[in-house]
Amino acid sequence: TRPARGEVSFFPTSPKADELLTGYVHGMRASDLEERLAIALDFFGISFIFQFEVPSAYSLPSEGKMIDFLVNDGGLLIPLEPGASFIHESPSDQERERERQAIVNPILLLQGINPLGDERYQIPFDRPTSIEDAKGIVAGMFISA
């Protein structure tokens, strides 16, 4: 094989080199966005489950729909999903997400979990851009002024 010309990177570098992200949350692979959000939740002492599985009639055992974060806010369970715009920007991707929510939300409601898509708990695409940004997002959602 021929060596690559120039620098080759399979994973985009973090926007802030001093963040020292590991690529893992609770021992599971995580994106930069997910890891920053987890660091912020830990910073404020807010408990969460990373990669919460929602089994449905449309999935095999251990192959349910995954929610990135299930945050426990004083007994209220809230799903959070940071995401990159390139994954969710096309009309077909948006339709897939609507179908996913139509399957998952009734199950979440039966379990006493806030549904996906609640405007109060939406994280803008491509954020958090830094750990400080993640802390601001978490504080705005879960910390009383």
C-alpha positions as CSV (number, residue, x, y, z in Angstrom):
1,T,0.0,0.0,0.0
2,R,1.0,3.5,-0.7
3,P,1.4,5.9,2.3
4,A,-1.0,8.8,2.5
5,R,0.1,12.2,1.5
6,G,-0.4,14.8,4.2
7,E,-2.0,14.3,7.5
8,V,-4.9,11.8,7.7
9,S,-7.5,12.0,10.4
10,F,-10.5,9.7,10.8
11,F,-12.0,11.7,13.6
12,P,-12.3,15.5,13.5
13,T,-10.2,17.2,16.1
14,S,-11.9,18.9,19.0
15,P,-12.4,22.6,18.5
16,K,-10.5,23.3,21.8
17,A,-7.2,21.4,22.1
18,D,-7.1,21.9,25.9
19,E,-10.3,19.9,26.5
20,L,-8.6,16.5,26.4
21,L,-11.7,14.6,25.5
22,T,-11.4,10.8,25.7
23,G,-14.2,9.7,23.4
24,Y,-15.9,7.8,26.1
25,V,-18.8,8.4,28.6
26,H,-19.4,5.7,31.3
27,G,-17.1,3.3,29.4
28,M,-19.0,3.7,26.1
29,R,-17.9,5.4,22.9
30,A,-19.2,9.0,22.7
31,S,-19.0,11.9,20.3
32,D,-17.4,15.2,21.4
33,L,-20.8,16.7,21.8
34,E,-21.9,13.8,24.1
35,E,-18.8,13.8,26.1
36,R,-18.9,17.6,26.7
37,L,-22.6,17.3,27.8
38,A,-21.7,14.4,30.2
39,I,-18.8,16.5,31.7
40,A,-21.2,19.4,32.3
41,L,-23.9,17.1,33.9
42,D,-21.2,15.6,36.2
43,F,-19.9,19.1,37.0
44,F,-23.3,20.1,38.4
45,G,-23.9,16.7,40.1
46,I,-26.8,15.8,37.9
47,S,-27.3,12.1,37.5
48,F,-27.9,10.6,34.1
49,I,-27.9,7.4,32.1
50,F,-25.9,7.4,28.9
51,Q,-27.2,5.4,25.9
52,F,-30.6,4.6,27.5
53,E,-32.3,1.8,25.5
54,V,-36.0,2.1,24.8
55,P,-37.4,-1.4,23.8
56,S,-40.3,-1.3,21.4
57,A,-42.6,-3.7,19.5
58,Y,-40.5,-2.9,16.5
59,S,-37.1,-3.9,17.9
60,L,-35.4,-7.1,18.9
61,P,-34.2,-7.7,22.4
62,S,-31.2,-5.5,23.2
63,E,-31.7,-3.7,19.9
64,G,-34.1,-1.0,21.1
65,K,-34.1,2.6,20.1
66,M,-31.3,4.5,21.9
67,I,-31.5,7.8,23.6
68,D,-28.2,9.6,24.2
69,F,-28.9,10.8,27.7
70,L,-31.7,10.2,30.2
71,V,-31.2,12.9,32.8
72,N,-32.8,12.7,36.3
73,D,-33.9,16.2,37.3
74,G,-35.3,15.7,40.8
75,G,-37.3,12.6,39.8
76,L,-38.3,14.0,36.4
77,L,-36.6,11.9,33.7
78,I,-35.7,14.0,30.7
79,P,-34.2,12.6,27.4
80,L,-31.4,14.8,25.9
81,E,-29.8,14.3,22.5
82,P,-27.0,16.5,21.3
83,G,-26.5,16.0,17.5
84,A,-24.5,17.2,14.6
85,S,-26.4,19.1,11.9
86,F,-24.9,17.0,9.1
87,I,-26.7,14.0,10.6
88,H,-30.1,15.6,10.9
89,E,-30.3,18.3,8.2
90,S,-31.8,16.5,5.2
91,P,-35.6,16.1,4.9
92,S,-35.2,12.3,4.9
93,D,-33.2,12.4,8.2
94,Q,-35.9,14.7,9.7
95,E,-38.6,12.3,8.6
96,R,-36.7,9.3,10.1
97,E,-36.4,11.3,13.4
98,R,-40.2,12.0,13.4
99,E,-40.9,8.3,12.9
100,R,-38.4,7.4,15.6
101,Q,-40.1,9.8,18.0
102,A,-43.6,8.5,17.1
103,I,-42.4,5.0,18.1
104,V,-40.4,6.0,21.2
105,N,-42.5,8.8,22.8
106,P,-45.6,6.6,23.7
107,I,-43.2,4.1,25.4
108,L,-41.4,6.9,27.3
109,L,-44.7,8.4,28.5
110,L,-45.8,4.9,29.8
111,Q,-42.5,4.8,31.8
112,G,-43.1,8.3,33.2
113,I,-40.3,9.8,31.1
114,N,-40.6,13.2,29.4
115,P,-41.1,12.7,25.6
116,L,-38.4,13.5,23.0
117,G,-38.9,16.7,21.1
118,D,-39.9,18.9,24.1
119,E,-38.8,22.4,23.2
120,R,-37.6,23.1,26.8
121,Y,-35.0,20.4,26.4
122,Q,-33.7,20.9,22.9
123,I,-30.0,21.2,22.3
124,P,-29.2,23.2,19.2
125,F,-27.3,21.3,16.5
126,D,-23.5,21.2,16.7
127,R,-23.6,22.2,20.3
128,P,-22.1,22.2,22.9
129,T,-19.0,23.6,21.1
130,S,-16.9,23.5,24.3
131,I,-17.2,22.2,27.9
132,E,-18.0,25.8,29.0
133,D,-20.8,25.9,26.4
134,A,-22.1,22.6,27.8
135,K,-22.1,23.9,31.3
136,G,-24.1,26.9,30.1
137,I,-26.6,24.6,28.3
138,V,-27.0,22.4,31.4
139,A,-27.3,25.4,33.7
140,G,-30.0,26.9,31.5
141,M,-32.0,23.7,31.5
142,F,-31.6,22.4,35.0
143,I,-30.2,25.0,37.4
144,S,-32.6,27.5,39.0
145,A,-31.6,31.1,39.0
